[in-house]
């Protein structure tokens, strides 16, 4: 029997073409899943990925993680790579479950939209979760039929003590200025803004400055 697993929980599906130990499938209706050796396009990390689909709108399938060894799932985040086989705009649901074999116990936390031409990289936080479920699950919505979705490189770990701002955006751009917007994820009152050329690594930007008590959370 599987017991609670220490963090981080990582899975890239490359050790075997079988479902990894202590991972489970919860499903209802007409569904299909497999761990496959990628051939029509590369895995996010070669050679394998996890693949699933449902074939009618009364079907639902979820890949369920091992039970993390934590007091509450609100301590956690999940990172993963995902994509559709060819079409942009399909969705995955990330949630929690109390029973890793019963899809009816799935509780939605967040929905992400997948690319179809490449792998998307996703991070979902459980910091606002207040329930008592003990498993994390990634599910294909029952509203999508005959959709071929792929997962790879899953990591479940503790949330950082300082959460990143979210909803980053830029507007009112000119040759010499731009307005930056973000949403604070916790209670921070100061932020470091760093500017660099596209693709630069944080920490080596050309310009960095701490700005305190910006209200609203935007900088021009």
N, CA, C and O of each residue as an XYZ file, in Angstrom:
880
protein
N       0.842     -1.197      0.000
C       0.000      0.000      0.000
C       0.872      1.241      0.000
O       1.952      1.254      0.592
N       0.399      2.277     -0.665
C       1.156      3.518     -0.730
C       0.906      4.349      0.521
O      -0.213      4.413      1.031
N       1.966      4.981      1.004
C       1.876      5.873      2.153
C       2.172      7.282      1.683
O       2.573      7.484      0.537
N       1.977      8.268      2.566
C       2.264      9.655      2.224
C       3.727      9.811      1.820
O       4.619      9.239      2.446
N       3.962     10.595      0.764
C       5.281     10.717      0.150
C       5.881     12.073      0.492
O       5.208     13.101      0.415
N       7.161     12.063      0.870
C       7.861     13.308      1.175
C       8.052     14.140     -0.093
O       8.121     13.608     -1.201
N       8.135     15.437      0.096
C       8.321     16.363     -1.022
C       9.790     16.588     -1.309
O      10.625     16.424     -0.419
N      10.126     16.966     -2.549
C       9.212     17.125     -3.687
C       8.825     15.785     -4.307
O       9.584     14.817     -4.253
N       7.645     15.748     -4.888
C       7.197     14.613     -5.695
C       7.448     14.980     -7.150
O       6.905     15.972     -7.637
N       8.257     14.202     -7.846
C       8.581     14.496     -9.240
C       8.286     13.274    -10.100
O       8.461     12.136     -9.666
N       7.832     13.528    -11.334
C       7.556     12.423    -12.252
C       7.701     12.897    -13.692
O       7.037     13.842    -14.117
N       8.598     12.215    -14.452
C       8.774     12.530    -15.870
C       8.372     11.366    -16.780
O       8.489     11.470    -18.001
N       7.898     10.256    -16.195
C       7.360      9.121    -16.940
C       8.400      8.410    -17.802
O       8.038      7.643    -18.694
N       9.685      8.653    -17.550
C      10.722      8.102    -18.416
C      11.283      6.765    -17.944
O      11.981      6.095    -18.705
N      10.995      6.358    -16.706
C      11.578      5.119    -16.185
C      10.899      3.877    -16.747
O      11.509      2.809    -16.801
N       9.637      4.007    -17.168
C       8.865      2.836    -17.591
C       7.676      3.290    -18.417
O       7.278      4.454    -18.365
N       7.104      2.355    -19.187
C       5.860      2.622    -19.901
C       4.638      2.228    -19.085
O       3.523      2.201    -19.606
N       4.846      1.921    -17.798
C       3.750      1.651    -16.881
C       3.432      2.903    -16.072
O       4.263      3.804    -15.959
N       2.228      2.956    -15.510
C       1.879      4.046    -14.616
C       2.811      4.005    -13.408
O       2.964      2.950    -12.793
N       3.439      5.130    -13.055
C       4.397      5.115    -11.934
C       3.748      4.674    -10.624
O       2.544      4.835    -10.424
N       4.567      4.117     -9.740
C       4.081      3.662     -8.445
C       3.377      4.791     -7.696
O       3.855      5.925     -7.658
N       2.249      4.460     -7.109
C       1.456      5.345     -6.241
C       0.762      6.476     -6.986
O       0.104      7.299     -6.349
N       0.881      6.550     -8.316
C       0.020      7.412     -9.118
C      -1.200      6.596     -9.515
O      -1.096      5.388     -9.726
N      -2.343      7.238     -9.617
C      -3.583      6.525     -9.907
C      -4.364      7.213    -11.021
O      -4.132      8.380    -11.337
N      -5.295      6.461    -11.610
C      -6.238      6.979    -12.595
C      -7.631      6.921    -12.001
O      -8.073      5.873    -11.532
N      -8.317      8.046    -12.022
C      -9.739      8.096    -11.655
C     -10.515      8.446    -12.912
O     -10.152      9.391    -13.613
N     -11.571      7.709    -13.212
C     -12.252      7.935    -14.483
C     -13.692      7.465    -14.424
O     -14.068      6.643    -13.588
N     -14.473      8.000    -15.318
C     -15.831      7.526    -15.528
C     -16.163      7.683    -16.998
O     -15.682      8.613    -17.646
N     -16.982      6.783    -17.538
C     -17.344      6.851    -18.940
C     -16.284      6.252    -19.837
O     -15.534      5.368    -19.422
N     -16.221      6.737    -21.079
C     -15.333      6.192    -22.096
C     -14.067      7.032    -22.177
O     -14.078      8.127    -22.741
N     -12.986      6.527    -21.621
C     -11.712      7.255    -21.580
C     -10.575      6.320    -21.961
O     -10.744      5.105    -22.069
N      -9.415      6.924    -22.161
C      -8.208      6.141    -22.474
C      -7.006      6.887    -21.943
O      -6.971      8.118    -21.957
N      -6.013      6.134    -21.471
C      -4.762      6.751    -21.022
C      -3.622      5.780    -21.283
O      -3.832      4.582    -21.472
N      -2.392      6.331    -21.289
C      -1.213      5.494    -21.467
C       0.021      6.325    -21.145
O      -0.009      7.552    -21.228
N       1.094      5.658    -20.782
C       2.427      6.260    -20.759
C       3.092      5.829    -22.052
O       3.273      4.635    -22.293
N       3.458      6.799    -22.889
C       3.875      6.446    -24.247
C       5.250      6.992    -24.575
O       5.667      8.038    -24.078
N       5.947      6.244    -25.432
C       7.183      6.709    -26.046
C       6.800      7.652    -27.171
O       6.154      7.247    -28.138
N       7.200      8.915    -27.045
C       6.760      9.919    -28.008
C       7.409      9.691    -29.366
O       8.602      9.405    -29.467
N       6.578      9.827    -30.426
C       7.094      9.639    -31.776
C       6.645     10.745    -32.720
O       7.427     11.196    -33.558
N       5.374     11.195    -32.595
C       4.892     12.213    -33.536
C       5.420     13.607    -33.212
O       5.463     14.466    -34.092
N       5.824     13.848    -31.957
C       6.555     15.057    -31.586
C       7.308     14.737    -30.298
O       6.945     13.786    -29.605
N       8.353     15.507    -29.954
C       9.171     15.168    -28.790
C       8.413     15.335    -27.480
O       7.545     16.199    -27.359
N       8.752     14.499    -26.500
C       8.287     14.731    -25.138
C       8.939     16.003    -24.608
O       9.961     16.451    -25.129
N       8.342     16.577    -23.573
C       8.987     17.749    -22.969
C      10.370     17.383    -22.460
O      11.313     18.161    -22.603
N      10.497     16.193    -21.862
C      11.806     15.599    -21.557
C      11.750     14.164    -22.067
O      10.936     13.362    -21.608
N      12.611     13.852    -23.008
C      12.577     12.555    -23.691
C      12.901     11.418    -22.712
O      13.645     11.616    -21.752
N      12.322     10.194    -22.969
C      11.586      9.859    -24.195
C      10.056      9.798    -24.038
O       9.341      9.805    -25.040
N       9.534      9.738    -22.775
C       8.119      9.402    -22.589
C       7.307     10.584    -22.061
O       7.853     11.555    -21.538
N       5.977     10.471    -22.215
C       5.058     11.379    -21.536
C       3.778     10.617    -21.226
O       3.598      9.481    -21.662
N       2.891     11.255    -20.466
C       1.590     10.680    -20.143
C       0.550     11.240    -21.104
O       0.550     12.434    -21.404
N      -0.341     10.365    -21.588
C      -1.299     10.733    -22.630
C      -2.691     10.284    -22.199
O      -2.853      9.171    -21.697
N      -3.709     11.149    -22.391
C      -5.069     10.727    -22.091
C      -6.091     11.470    -22.940
O      -5.832     12.554    -23.462
N      -7.291     10.834    -23.065
C      -8.385     11.497    -23.770
C      -9.708     10.904    -23.310
O      -9.752      9.811    -22.746
N     -10.796     11.651    -23.561
C     -12.137     11.119    -23.313
C     -12.935     11.199    -24.611
O     -12.657     12.040    -25.466
N     -13.921     10.326    -24.753
C     -14.582     10.208    -26.049
C     -16.057     10.583    -26.031
O     -16.746     10.389    -27.032
N     -16.562     11.116    -24.913
C     -17.901     11.697    -24.931
C     -18.015     12.653    -23.754
O     -17.203     12.604    -22.830
N     -19.024     13.526    -23.786
C     -19.101     14.585    -22.795
C     -19.655     14.135    -21.451
O     -19.868     14.963    -20.565
N     -19.895     12.824    -21.283
C     -20.225     12.296    -19.964
C     -19.029     11.597    -19.321
O     -19.135     11.039    -18.228
N     -17.882     11.637    -20.019
C     -16.679     10.975    -19.534
C     -15.740     11.985    -18.877
O     -15.710     13.158    -19.249
N     -14.984     11.513    -17.903
C     -14.000     12.364    -17.241
C     -12.873     11.467    -16.753
O     -13.112     10.356    -16.282
N     -11.634     11.959    -16.871
C     -10.469     11.183    -16.454
C      -9.482     12.108    -15.772
O      -9.305     13.256    -16.182
N      -8.834     11.603    -14.722
C      -7.845     12.386    -13.982
C      -6.643     11.519    -13.644
O      -6.780     10.344    -13.304
N      -5.460     12.120    -13.744
C      -4.232     11.534    -13.226
C      -4.068     12.052    -11.803
O      -4.049     13.262    -11.576
N      -3.951     11.136    -10.846
C      -3.946     11.502     -9.426
C      -2.573     11.211     -8.835
O      -2.024     10.124     -9.018
N      -2.027     12.188     -8.128
C      -0.691     12.074     -7.558
C      -0.669     11.144     -6.348
O      -1.719     10.821     -5.793
N       0.520     10.714     -5.941
C       0.641     10.117     -4.611
C       0.209     11.129     -3.547
O       0.160     12.330     -3.810
N      -0.101     10.640     -2.351
C      -0.494     11.529     -1.258
C       0.738     12.273     -0.731
O       1.666     11.637     -0.233
N       0.763     13.612     -0.830
C       1.903     14.356     -0.284
C       1.900     14.311      1.249
O       0.843     14.326      1.879
N       3.078     14.258      1.823
C       3.215     14.207      3.280
C       3.219     15.631      3.837
O       4.271     16.179      4.168
N       2.030     16.218      3.935
C       1.862     17.583      4.433
C       0.622     17.632      5.321
O      -0.226     16.741      5.277
N       0.534     18.675      6.117
C      -0.643     18.870      6.963
C      -1.847     19.272      6.127
O      -2.964     18.822      6.383
N      -1.618     20.131      5.112
C      -2.688     20.618      4.252
C      -2.162     20.840      2.848
O      -1.011     21.239      2.668
N      -3.000     20.585      1.847
C      -2.600     20.856      0.466
C      -2.396     22.345      0.208
O      -1.810     22.715     -0.809
N      -2.865     23.202      1.106
C      -2.665     24.648      0.946
C      -1.203     25.043      1.049
O      -0.858     26.188      0.755
N      -0.340     24.134      1.457
C       1.102     24.388      1.537
C       1.801     24.201      0.194
O       3.001     24.458      0.090
N       1.080     23.760     -0.836
C       1.734     23.199     -2.025
C       1.492     24.001     -3.293
O       0.608     24.854     -3.374
N       2.330     23.680     -4.286
C       2.148     24.110     -5.664
C       2.491     22.923     -6.558
O       3.186     21.996     -6.143
N       1.990     22.966     -7.793
C       2.341     21.941     -8.773
C       2.850     22.619    -10.033
O       2.262     23.592    -10.505
N       3.939     22.107    -10.573
C       4.481     22.538    -11.863
C       4.407     21.357    -12.825
O       4.626     20.212    -12.428
N       4.100     21.634    -14.083
C       4.039     20.560    -15.060
C       4.102     21.147    -16.464
O       3.853     22.334    -16.670
N       4.441     20.292    -17.424
C       4.380     20.627    -18.842
C       3.176     19.918    -19.444
O       2.878     18.781    -19.079
N       2.478     20.586    -20.370
C       1.300     19.978    -20.992
C       1.078     20.573    -22.373
O       1.543     21.671    -22.676
N       0.361     19.829    -23.202
C       0.016     20.303    -24.542
C      -1.080     19.431    -25.131
O      -1.307     18.308    -24.679
N      -1.756     19.957    -26.142
C      -2.634     19.175    -27.012
C      -1.767     18.622    -28.136
O      -0.666     19.113    -28.382
N      -2.274     17.592    -28.820
C      -1.482     17.000    -29.890
C      -1.311     17.932    -31.081
O      -0.323     17.833    -31.809
N      -2.285     18.857    -31.289
C      -2.145     19.735    -32.464
C      -2.933     21.033    -32.364
O      -2.677     21.944    -33.151
N      -3.887     21.165    -31.428
C      -4.832     22.270    -31.454
C      -4.693     23.153    -30.212
O      -4.691     22.645    -29.091
N      -4.577     24.472    -30.405
C      -4.545     25.410    -29.290
C      -5.917     25.536    -28.648
O      -6.937     25.305    -29.297
N      -5.942     25.906    -27.354
C      -7.177     26.313    -26.710
C      -7.880     25.276    -25.868
O      -8.866     25.601    -25.206
N      -7.412     24.030    -25.866
C      -8.023     23.033    -25.000
C      -7.574     23.241    -23.555
O      -6.589     23.934    -23.300
N      -8.292     22.647    -22.621
C      -8.085     22.946    -21.213
C      -7.713     21.710    -20.401
O      -8.036     20.580    -20.765
N      -7.022     21.961    -19.287
C      -6.831     20.979    -18.231
C      -7.329     21.584    -16.929
O      -7.190     22.784    -16.694
N      -7.911     20.738    -16.086
C      -8.353     21.165    -14.769
C      -7.407     20.605    -13.711
O      -7.097     19.413    -13.715
N      -6.953     21.464    -12.813
C      -6.087     21.052    -11.718
C      -6.891     21.177    -10.438
O      -7.494     22.218    -10.178
N      -6.900     20.120     -9.638
C      -7.732     20.150     -8.450
C      -7.242     19.198     -7.373
O      -6.108     18.719     -7.402
N      -8.129     18.939     -6.426
C      -7.834     18.059     -5.296
C      -8.846     16.925     -5.259
O      -9.932     17.032     -5.830
N      -8.485     15.836     -4.584
C      -9.387     14.697     -4.438
C      -9.214     14.087     -3.056
O      -8.124     14.116     -2.484
N     -10.291     13.538     -2.532
C     -10.223     12.820     -1.264
C     -10.019     11.329     -1.473
O      -9.462     10.650     -0.610
N     -10.465     10.817     -2.612
C     -10.332      9.400     -2.954
C      -9.653      9.310     -4.316
O     -10.228      9.757     -5.309
N      -8.444      8.746     -4.397
C      -7.703      8.755     -5.667
C      -8.308      7.869     -6.744
O      -7.834      7.881     -7.881
N      -9.340      7.101     -6.419
C      -9.980      6.227     -7.410
C     -11.387      6.694     -7.785
O     -12.013      6.108     -8.668
N     -11.894      7.744     -7.124
C     -13.273      8.179     -7.326
C     -13.294      9.580     -7.920
O     -13.071     10.559     -7.208
N     -13.560      9.685     -9.226
C     -13.519     10.964     -9.921
C     -14.566     11.940     -9.385
O     -14.427     13.150     -9.564
N     -15.600     11.435     -8.738
C     -16.635     12.327     -8.206
C     -16.135     13.159     -7.035
O     -16.798     14.118     -6.640
N     -14.967     12.812     -6.463
C     -14.414     13.589     -5.352
C     -13.500     14.715     -5.834
O     -12.883     15.406     -5.023
N     -13.413     14.902     -7.155
C     -12.546     15.946     -7.716
C     -13.114     17.323     -7.400
O     -14.296     17.578     -7.627
N     -12.264     18.219     -6.872
C     -12.619     19.611     -6.588
C     -11.674     20.535     -7.353
O     -10.458     20.481     -7.168
N     -12.233     21.367     -8.198
C     -11.437     22.213     -9.094
C     -10.732     23.327     -8.325
O     -11.335     23.996     -7.486
N      -9.449     23.514     -8.623
C      -8.668     24.646     -8.119
C      -8.424     25.669     -9.228
O      -8.633     26.865     -9.022
N      -7.983     25.210    -10.402
C      -7.667     26.136    -11.496
C      -7.767     25.408    -12.829
O      -7.507     24.208    -12.916
N      -8.145     26.149    -13.864
C      -8.167     25.644    -15.228
C      -7.081     26.338    -16.029
O      -6.954     27.560    -15.959
N      -6.292     25.582    -16.792
C      -5.254     26.161    -17.640
C      -5.570     25.845    -19.099
O      -6.180     24.820    -19.402
N      -5.151     26.729    -19.994
C      -5.390     26.587    -21.422
C      -4.105     26.115    -22.093
O      -3.036     26.680    -21.865
N      -4.212     25.089    -22.913
C      -3.039     24.422    -23.476
C      -2.710     24.905    -24.879
O      -3.605     25.239    -25.654
N      -1.414     24.941    -25.203
C      -1.024     25.141    -26.598
C      -1.107     23.826    -27.366
O      -1.183     22.752    -26.769
N      -1.092     23.918    -28.677
C      -1.113     22.725    -29.501
C       0.120     22.570    -30.366
O       0.342     21.507    -30.946
N       0.936     23.630    -30.461
C       2.115     23.574    -31.322
C       3.406     23.351    -30.543
O       4.454     23.101    -31.138
N       3.339     23.439    -29.220
C       4.519     23.202    -28.389
C       4.058     22.877    -26.965
O       2.860     22.876    -26.680
N       5.013     22.603    -26.076
C       4.706     22.325    -24.682
C       4.564     23.631    -23.914
O       5.406     24.522    -24.033
N       3.497     23.746    -23.126
C       3.339     24.865    -22.214
C       3.822     24.479    -20.827
O       3.692     23.327    -20.413
N       4.385     25.457    -20.105
C       4.870     25.242    -18.746
C       3.904     25.921    -17.771
O       3.609     27.107    -17.915
N       3.414     25.174    -16.785
C       2.360     25.670    -15.914
C       2.746     25.528    -14.438
O       3.459     24.603    -14.049
N       2.260     26.459    -13.643
C       2.408     26.408    -12.188
C       1.077     26.786    -11.555
O       0.504     27.827    -11.879
N       0.589     25.954    -10.664
C      -0.684     26.198     -9.988
C      -0.437     26.159     -8.486
O       0.207     25.242     -7.975
N      -0.957     27.165     -7.784
C      -0.813     27.267     -6.327
C      -2.079     26.779     -5.651
O      -3.183     26.944     -6.171
N      -1.903     26.172     -4.476
C      -3.018     25.721     -3.656
C      -3.147     26.554     -2.377
O      -3.767     26.113     -1.409
N      -2.566     27.749     -2.371
C      -2.512     28.552     -1.145
C      -3.881     28.964     -0.622
O      -4.024     29.220      0.573
N      -4.891     29.035     -1.487
C      -6.232     29.431     -1.044
C      -7.131     28.235     -0.732
O      -8.314     28.410     -0.439
N      -6.583     27.034     -0.793
C      -7.393     25.843     -0.527
C      -7.673     25.704      0.969
O      -6.765     25.846      1.788
N      -8.917     25.428      1.324
C      -9.301     25.315      2.734
C      -9.947     23.981      3.075
O     -10.436     23.808      4.192
N      -9.963     23.041      2.151
C     -10.630     21.761      2.384
C      -9.728     20.737      3.053
O      -8.671     21.070      3.589
N     -10.164     19.491      3.011
C      -9.448     18.397      3.684
C      -8.998     17.303      2.723
O      -8.551     16.249      3.176
N      -9.100     17.518      1.409
C      -8.623     16.523      0.449
C      -7.132     16.280      0.641
O      -6.421     17.134      1.171
N      -6.662     15.113      0.209
C      -5.265     14.734      0.441
C      -4.508     14.366     -0.831
O      -3.353     13.947     -0.757
N      -5.136     14.515     -1.996
C      -4.480     14.190     -3.265
C      -4.623     15.355     -4.235
O      -5.595     16.107     -4.181
N      -3.640     15.495     -5.124
C      -3.680     16.465     -6.207
C      -3.933     15.722     -7.511
O      -3.367     14.653     -7.741
N      -4.788     16.290     -8.369
C      -5.160     15.611     -9.608
C      -5.153     16.581    -10.771
O      -5.419     17.771    -10.608
N      -4.846     16.057    -11.952
C      -4.924     16.793    -13.213
C      -5.939     16.076    -14.084
O      -5.792     14.890    -14.379
N      -6.974     16.807    -14.496
C      -8.124     16.177    -15.155
C      -8.410     16.818    -16.501
O      -8.183     18.011    -16.702
N      -8.914     16.001    -17.417
C      -9.442     16.517    -18.677
C     -10.926     16.809    -18.490
O     -11.669     15.922    -18.071
N     -11.385     18.037    -18.790
C     -12.796     18.372    -18.582
C     -13.721     17.480    -19.397
O     -13.398     17.097    -20.521
N     -14.871     17.153    -18.820
C     -15.830     16.305    -19.531
C     -16.461     17.029    -20.708
O     -17.056     16.394    -21.578
N     -16.338     18.369    -20.747
C     -16.911     19.133    -21.857
C     -16.090     19.005    -23.135
O     -16.554     19.385    -24.210
N     -14.872     18.473    -23.026
C     -14.019     18.270    -24.198
C     -14.087     16.812    -24.624
O     -13.891     15.916    -23.804
N     -14.363     16.567    -25.892
C     -14.442     15.188    -26.369
C     -13.430     14.943    -27.470
O     -13.144     15.821    -28.284
N     -12.898     13.737    -27.478
C     -11.905     13.308    -28.468
C     -10.713     14.270    -28.515
O     -10.214     14.605    -29.590
N     -10.268     14.707    -27.335
C      -9.104     15.594    -27.264
C      -7.918     14.808    -26.729
O      -8.021     14.125    -25.710
N      -6.798     14.910    -27.420
C      -5.604     14.141    -27.103
C      -4.625     15.047    -26.362
O      -3.977     15.897    -26.972
N      -4.519     14.867    -25.060
C      -3.731     15.754    -24.209
C      -2.545     14.992    -23.609
O      -2.616     13.790    -23.357
N      -1.460     15.728    -23.392
C      -0.207     15.131    -22.936
C       0.318     15.884    -21.723
O       0.194     17.106    -21.632
N       0.913     15.126    -20.781
C       1.529     15.680    -19.580
C       2.957     15.183    -19.474
O       3.279     14.088    -19.935
N       3.818     15.997    -18.858
C       5.205     15.590    -18.637
C       5.787     16.432    -17.503
O       5.294     17.520    -17.205
N       6.828     15.918    -16.886
C       7.667     16.664    -15.932
C       6.849     17.355    -14.844
O       6.847     18.580    -14.721
N       6.160     16.538    -14.067
C       5.337     17.036    -12.958
C       6.188     17.149    -11.690
O       6.942     16.235    -11.356
N       6.059     18.267    -10.996
C       6.700     18.452     -9.693
C       5.683     19.040     -8.719
O       5.063     20.065     -9.001
N       5.518     18.385     -7.579
C       4.692     18.895     -6.482
C       5.626     19.239     -5.334
O       6.398     18.393     -4.881
N       5.558     20.465     -4.867
C       6.503     20.912     -3.841
C       5.845     21.997     -2.993
O       4.731     22.440     -3.272
N       6.567     22.413     -1.946
C       6.067     23.486     -1.091
C       6.037     24.813     -1.848
O       6.897     25.090     -2.684
N       5.031     25.623     -1.537
C       5.020     26.993     -2.017
C       6.192     27.760     -1.418
O       6.590     27.479     -0.287
N       6.751     28.718     -2.145
C       7.783     29.567     -1.549
C       7.180     30.436     -0.453
O       5.981     30.715     -0.465
N       8.011     30.864      0.493
C       7.510     31.720      1.574
C       7.131     33.097      1.071
O       6.295     33.768      1.677
N       7.734     33.535     -0.035
C       7.377     34.815     -0.656
C       6.808     34.513     -2.040
O       7.550     34.148     -2.953
N       5.498     34.663     -2.195
C       4.847     34.316     -3.453
C       5.089     35.386     -4.504
O       5.078     36.580     -4.204
N       5.307     34.952     -5.733
C       5.493     35.893     -6.836
C       4.198     36.655     -7.117
O       3.112     36.100     -6.944
N       4.292     37.907     -7.543
C       3.101     38.576     -8.082
C       2.608     37.840     -9.327
O       3.366     37.121     -9.978
N       1.329     38.030     -9.644
C       0.733     37.375    -10.814
C       0.056     38.430    -11.681
O       0.049     39.617    -11.357
N      -0.519     37.960    -12.803
C      -1.242     38.827    -13.738
C      -0.349     39.962    -14.247
O      -0.786     41.109    -14.337
N       0.901     39.634    -14.577
C       1.818     40.649    -15.082
C       1.380     41.107    -16.464
O       1.003     40.291    -17.305
N       1.431     42.406    -16.695
C       1.090     42.946    -18.008
C       1.779     44.281    -18.214
O       2.207     44.932    -17.261
N       1.878     44.673    -19.465
C       2.519     45.935    -19.842
C       1.624     46.633    -20.850
O       1.100     45.995    -21.763
N       1.443     47.956    -20.689
C       0.717     48.721    -21.693
C       1.286     50.141    -21.752
O       2.257     50.461    -21.067
N       0.683     50.962    -22.559
C       1.114     52.350    -22.756
C       2.612     52.432    -23.083
O       3.337     53.273    -22.553
N       3.044     51.539    -23.966
C       4.466     51.498    -24.305
C       4.819     52.563    -25.341
O       4.068     52.819    -26.282
N       5.991     53.177    -25.136
C       6.581     54.091    -26.106
C       8.029     53.677    -26.306
O       8.450     52.639    -25.794
N       8.784     54.456    -27.030
C      10.201     54.136    -27.223
C      10.993     54.269    -25.930
O      12.057     53.665    -25.798
N      10.498     55.046    -24.976
C      11.267     55.303    -23.751
C      10.520     54.974    -22.464
O      11.075     55.168    -21.382
N       9.287     54.484    -22.535
C       8.545     54.236    -21.304
C       7.505     53.139    -21.507
O       7.177     52.770    -22.635
N       6.990     52.623    -20.378
C       5.910     51.632    -20.396
C       5.278     51.613    -19.015
O       5.918     51.971    -18.026
N       4.025     51.196    -18.951
C       3.351     51.038    -17.665
C       3.253     49.553    -17.341
O       2.756     48.763    -18.145
N       3.735     49.179    -16.148
C       3.734     47.797    -15.691
C       2.607     47.598    -14.688
O       2.371     48.456    -13.836
N       1.904     46.460    -14.786
C       0.817     46.134    -13.865
C       1.043     44.735    -13.302
O       1.628     43.886    -13.974
N       0.585     44.487    -12.076
C       0.644     43.162    -11.488
C      -0.372     43.066    -10.360
O      -0.920     44.074     -9.914
N      -0.614     41.846     -9.907
C      -1.488     41.604     -8.763
C      -0.666     40.956     -7.663
O      -0.023     39.931     -7.889
N      -0.683     41.538     -6.489
C       0.037     40.989     -5.347
C      -0.636     39.695     -4.877
O      -1.859     39.640     -4.750
N       0.169     38.652     -4.617
C      -0.370     37.344     -4.258
C      -0.570     37.164     -2.758
O      -1.309     36.275     -2.335
N       0.082     38.000     -1.947
C      -0.034     37.846     -0.496
C      -0.190     39.224      0.131
O      -1.198     39.892     -0.099
N       0.794     39.665      0.921
C       0.667     40.939      1.638
C       1.867     41.848      1.424
O       2.072     42.787      2.192
N       2.662     41.585      0.394
C       3.851     42.406      0.154
C       3.464     43.853     -0.128
O       2.426     44.127     -0.730
N       4.318     44.775      0.316
C       4.114     46.204      0.060
C       5.291     46.812     -0.691
O       5.313     48.020     -0.930
N       6.271     45.993     -1.067
C       7.355     46.494     -1.908
C       7.753     45.413     -2.897
O       7.647     44.220     -2.613
N       8.209     45.846     -4.058
C       8.545     44.923     -5.143
C       9.818     45.391     -5.831
O      10.107     46.587     -5.872
N      10.570     44.452     -6.365
C      11.744     44.767     -7.170
C      11.369     44.664     -8.640
O      10.882     43.628     -9.093
N      11.593     45.730     -9.375
C      11.322     45.755    -10.813
C      12.658     45.706    -11.533
O      13.547     46.516    -11.272
N      12.789     44.757    -12.430
C      14.032     44.587    -13.172
C      13.724     44.581    -14.657
O      12.771     43.939    -15.099
N      14.524     45.288    -15.416
C      14.294     45.455    -16.848
C      15.494     44.913    -17.613
O      16.637     45.113    -17.200
N      15.243     44.232    -18.718
C      16.327     43.744    -19.559
C      15.806     43.428    -20.944
O      14.614     43.570    -21.216
N      16.687     43.006    -21.806
C      16.295     42.607    -23.144
C      15.433     41.350    -23.088
O      15.531     40.600    -22.116
N      14.590     41.087    -24.092
C      13.745     39.890    -24.082
C      14.547     38.622    -23.839
O      15.563     38.380    -24.491
N      14.074     37.804    -22.880
C      14.731     36.547    -22.567
C      15.842     36.632    -21.550
O      16.498     35.627    -21.274
N      16.078     37.822    -20.972
C      17.181     37.937    -20.016
C      16.876     37.134    -18.749
O      15.714     36.928    -18.400
N      17.944     36.680    -18.058
C      17.794     35.924    -16.816
C      17.656     36.892    -15.652
O      18.500     37.776    -15.499
N      16.615     36.757    -14.819
C      16.480     37.641    -13.660
C      17.741     37.628    -12.807
O      18.335     36.582    -12.546
N      18.126     38.818    -12.384
C      19.353     38.963    -11.605
C      20.492     39.560    -12.393
O      21.485     40.005    -11.818
N      20.355     39.573    -13.728
C      21.433     40.138    -14.549
C      20.884     41.194    -15.502
O      21.516     41.533    -16.502
N      19.697     41.709    -15.179
C      19.108     42.736    -16.025
C      19.914     44.024    -15.988
O      20.763     44.222    -15.120
N      19.630     44.892    -16.945
C      20.385     46.136    -17.060
C      19.977     47.153    -16.004
O      20.710     48.105    -15.737
N      18.804     46.952    -15.402
C      18.287     47.961    -14.480
C      17.424     47.276    -13.437
O      16.549     46.484    -13.788
N      17.650     47.564    -12.157
C      16.871     46.967    -11.091
C      16.683     47.978     -9.975
O      17.609     48.710     -9.625
N      15.473     48.016     -9.416
C      15.203     48.980     -8.346
C      14.054     48.456     -7.490
O      13.122     47.845     -8.014
N      14.111     48.690     -6.170
C      13.020     48.334     -5.273
C      12.073     49.518     -5.148
O      12.504     50.648     -4.917
N      10.793     49.254     -5.302
C       9.775     50.284     -5.167
C       8.832     49.899     -4.038
O       8.318     48.781     -4.021
N       8.596     50.806     -3.092
C       7.796     50.514     -1.921
C       6.412     51.171     -2.018
O       6.250     52.267     -2.554
N       5.407     50.436     -1.465
C       4.069     50.985     -1.251
C       3.479     51.624     -2.503
O       2.946     52.733     -2.455
N       3.580     50.906     -3.636
C       2.978     51.391     -4.870
C       1.499     51.037     -4.860
O       1.143     49.864     -4.752
N       0.638     52.036     -4.971
C      -0.811     51.816     -4.971
C      -1.437     52.643     -6.091
O      -1.275     53.863     -6.096
N      -2.148     52.027     -7.041
C      -2.298     50.566     -7.194
C      -0.983     49.938     -7.638
O       0.002     50.635     -7.883
N      -0.983     48.582     -7.738
C       0.248     47.872     -8.069
C       0.580     48.061     -9.552
O       0.336     47.188    -10.384
N       1.146     49.233     -9.847
C       1.567     49.497    -11.198
C       2.702     50.509    -11.138
O       2.822     51.269    -10.177
N       3.525     50.510    -12.166
C       4.647     51.437    -12.211
C       4.780     51.956    -13.629
O       4.743     51.192    -14.593
N       4.937     53.274    -13.741
C       5.024     53.894    -15.060
C       6.462     54.396    -15.271
O       6.772     54.958    -16.322
